[in-house]
Amino acid sequence: MRNFESIRRHVKAAGYKVSVQEEEVVCIELSLEQGKRHQALFLSELDDDDGRPYLRVSTAVAPTTGLDARRALVFNWQSRVGYLAIGDLDGVPYLQLCENRPYDGLDSAEVDRLILEIGGLGDSMERMMSAGGDLL
């Protein structure tokens, strides 16, 4: 997979439920736990300082209001995949779980693995931070 259009084609062919398809963003609605839980993931493209393209997979976890930053930083330190960041969702700052991968060496199996891993982990974090809720 060499560009975002190839990612878009793969997502469509793999049968993921896509709720948003814009030029630079695809939103996947991931169904978890036999449909009892759901997690929205955003796939987009970004470039590094050298212009090399990366795929970003991200999911909103919780609003930052009342969030324990120490807990989030401990997660960042212990995490083997993904990192935490703050990004706006409809004008509200949210804790986001993200993963960036260069297109070089990225194949469809790795895209699927990222979608499932970031989606599942994001949902687990959301559940933990919202007393079992499923906001996103």
N, C-alpha and C positions, 0 to 999 in steps of 0.2 A: 504494500500500500504506500503510494508515493505522494498522495495529496488528499485534501478533505473530500473531494468528490468521490474518490474510491471508498472512503469511510462511509459516506452517505449511501452509496450503492450497496455496500455490505450490510449496513443496518437494515435497509429496506428488504434485501434478499433473505436475511436471517429471520425476518418476521417479528422484529421488535415493534412494540406499540409506540409509534412516533406521534407526538402531539404538536410539535413545532418543527417546521423546516424552513429555515431562512438561509440566506446565502452563506453565512459563516457560522451558523448554529443549528444543531439538531437536538431536540429534547426527546428523551426516551422515558416512557412511563413503565417502570419495572414493577412487575407483580411478584410479591414475595410471600412465603408461607401459605401456599395454595390460595392466593388471592386475598388473604386476610390483611396483608400490609402492602403498601405501595411506596415507591421512592422514585422521584423524578431526577434524571441525570441529564446533564448538558454536555454535549460534545462540541468542541470548537477548535479552531486553529490559532496558534500564536507562533511568532518567530523569535528566535534568540537574537543576540546582538550581531551575529554574523549573517542573519537572514535565513538561517536553517529552520524549516518548519517543524512544529511540534503539534501533536494531538493533545488537547487538554480534556480530561474527563473530570467533571465536578458535580457535586450534589450539595444542596443546602441541608444543614443539620439542625440548626436552632438559631433563633434570634439572639443577638449578642446582649440584649437587655438582661441584666442579672446573671450573666454568664461568669463562671469561675475561670479566669484566665490561667491560673496556675494549673488547673486540671487539664485544660486544653494543651498547654505547653508540655505537660508530662506525657500526654498522648503523643504529641509530635515527636518527642524524644524516643518513645518506645515503639512507634509505628515502623513496620518494615515496608509498608506500601502506603502511599498517600501522605498528604501533609495537610495541615489546617491553615486556613486563611480567612479573611473577612471580605465579603463582597456584598454588594447591594442586591436585594431581591424586591422589586417594586418599591424602591426608595427606602427600604428598611435594611439595616446592616445585619447580615446573617453570617454565622460561622459556616464555612464551606469546607468540605473534604475534597481535595483535588489530587490529580496525578497527571503529570506531563510526560509524554514519550515522544522521542524523535521518530519521524516517519521511517528513517533508515532502519531496516530490520523489523518493522512492524508488519504483522500479518493478521489475517482475519481471526485466527485462534487467540492471538494476544489481545485484539480489540474486544472479543467476547469475554475473555478473562477479566480485563479491566472493567468492563461494564458490570459484570456480576460481582466482582470483588469490591469495587468502590460503592456500588449500589447497596450490597448487603452490609458492608461495614458502616456506610452512612446511615442506613436504617437502624442498625444496632446503636449507633451513637445518638441518633434522634430519640429512640426509645428510652435510652438511659437519661438523656437530658430533659425529657418532657414527661417524665413519670409514666412511660408506656404509651404516650400519645403517638399518633401518626398524622402529623400536620402536613407533611410534604410528600 
